[in-house]
């Protein structure tokens, strides 16, 4: 299992982004596992993203945004960043 980012886990920006991703996923009726499979991201890692434990890469952010049908910039804006 991937360990939380030792330096950034729980950072307000990551928590906000994770909450925004979770909210968008749920509004689409997607399970965490379905989103993880669609983005080729491990399900437990996706859970860590949603909890603000992982400092996700730009590529993972792009994959997630594409699957939930939103521009990455809009996802970041909705997270208040």
C-alpha positions, 0 to 999 in steps of 0.5 A: 500500500502506498504511504501518505506523503510524509511532507504534504499529507493533510495539507489543506490544499490536498484535503480540499482537492481530495474532497472536491474529487470525492464530491464530483465522483459521488455526484456521478454515482461512481464508486471509488473503485470504478474511478480508480479502474477508469484512471488506472490508479490503485483504489487504495491510492485513490482513497488516499488522494480523496483523503488528502494524503497523497501529493498527486501528480499532474498526470493523475490529476489530468486522468481524474479530471477527464473521467469526471468530465471536468477541466483540471483548472475547474477542479482546482478552482472548485477546490478553492485553490 
